[in-house]
Amino acid sequence: MAVQRTFSIIKPDAVAKNVIGEITTRFEKAGLRVVASKMLQLSEREAAGFYAEHSERGFFKDLVAFMTSGPVIVQVLEGEDAVLKNRELMGATNPKEAAAGTIRADFAVSIDENAVHGSDSEASAAREIAYFFSATEQCARIR
Ligand SMILES: Nc1ncnc2c1ncn2[C@@H]1O[C@H](COP(=O)(O)OP(=O)(O)OP(=O)(O)O)[C@@H](O)[C@H]1O
């Protein structure tokens, strides 16, 4: 598997819990490298645009309210098989179903406030990275 990039959000609940460093350390220990990172307070428009695919779902309004409830950290992670590796580190969407030792099992309490987002495919990663980062904010390969 080639080196890939994926997109991560450390959501407002995890930022409020003061575990930005602990979550980022998990990425690094798993061989993923942070190649872009910033803290943002999302507007309603930005959060709704990011989750547009869920706009017809019953939880959409609550999701947008949660994602705008405090600052988030958006990151680009690079490494071998980065999309799948990050999904494995995150665990299941619902923390109650997340495997022991995953980020969501350890730091999240509910499906509404589940600590992290990670792209579900390379195509999503490319779209999500471009949504939040300009070309100049994305470092070239760091080695
Ligand atoms: N049934 C639900 N009730 C409440 N919130 C939900 C529900 N399903 C999903 N969500 C919220 O919407 C987000 C996006 O849902 P999706 O199905 O894309 O999950 P995911 O890919 O595991 O999560 P993410 O996209 O945040 O990485 C979830 O992370 C969660 O916060």
PDBQT file of the ligand as one rigid body, heavy atoms in Angstrom, charges set to zero:
ROOT
HETATM    1  N1  LIG A 201     -27.486   7.982  14.368  1.00  0.00    +0.000 N 
HETATM    2  C1  LIG A 201     -26.759   9.068  14.674  1.00  0.00    +0.000 A 
HETATM    3  N2  LIG A 201     -27.132   9.896  15.664  1.00  0.00    +0.000 NA
HETATM    4  C2  LIG A 201     -26.432  10.992  15.971  1.00  0.00    +0.000 A 
HETATM    5  N3  LIG A 201     -25.301  11.372  15.331  1.00  0.00    +0.000 NA
HETATM    6  C3  LIG A 201     -24.893  10.584  14.345  1.00  0.00    +0.000 A 
HETATM    7  C4  LIG A 201     -25.586   9.408  13.951  1.00  0.00    +0.000 A 
HETATM    8  N4  LIG A 201     -24.903   8.848  12.926  1.00  0.00    +0.000 NA
HETATM    9  C5  LIG A 201     -23.863   9.645  12.699  1.00  0.00    +0.000 A 
HETATM   10  N5  LIG A 201     -23.848  10.690  13.541  1.00  0.00    +0.000 N 
HETATM   11  C6  LIG A 201     -22.878  11.777  13.616  1.00  0.00    +0.000 C 
HETATM   12  O1  LIG A 201     -22.548  12.175  12.293  1.00  0.00    +0.000 OA
HETATM   13  C7  LIG A 201     -21.155  11.955  12.077  1.00  0.00    +0.000 C 
HETATM   14  C8  LIG A 201     -20.955  11.495  10.652  1.00  0.00    +0.000 C 
HETATM   15  O2  LIG A 201     -21.558  10.242  10.473  1.00  0.00    +0.000 OA
HETATM   16  P1  LIG A 201     -20.871   9.113   9.601  1.00  0.00    +0.000 P 
HETATM   17  O3  LIG A 201     -21.886   8.081   9.348  1.00  0.00    +0.000 OA
HETATM   18  O4  LIG A 201     -20.145   9.754   8.468  1.00  0.00    +0.000 OA
HETATM   19  O5  LIG A 201     -19.861   8.501  10.673  1.00  0.00    +0.000 OA
HETATM   20  P2  LIG A 201     -18.307   8.356  10.664  1.00  0.00    +0.000 P 
HETATM   21  O6  LIG A 201     -17.812   8.310   9.274  1.00  0.00    +0.000 OA
HETATM   22  O7  LIG A 201     -17.881   7.260  11.594  1.00  0.00    +0.000 OA
HETATM   23  O8  LIG A 201     -17.958   9.683  11.399  1.00  0.00    +0.000 OA
HETATM   24  P3  LIG A 201     -17.146  10.887  10.851  1.00  0.00    +0.000 P 
HETATM   25  O9  LIG A 201     -17.707  11.213   9.480  1.00  0.00    +0.000 OA
HETATM   26  O10 LIG A 201     -17.362  11.973  11.864  1.00  0.00    +0.000 OA
HETATM   27  O11 LIG A 201     -15.761  10.349  10.819  1.00  0.00    +0.000 OA
HETATM   28  C9  LIG A 201     -20.740  10.936  13.127  1.00  0.00    +0.000 C 
HETATM   29  O12 LIG A 201     -19.380  11.008  13.482  1.00  0.00    +0.000 OA
HETATM   30  C10 LIG A 201     -21.618  11.308  14.299  1.00  0.00    +0.000 C 
HETATM   31  O13 LIG A 201     -21.031  12.372  15.020  1.00  0.00    +0.000 OA
ENDROOT
TORSDOF 0
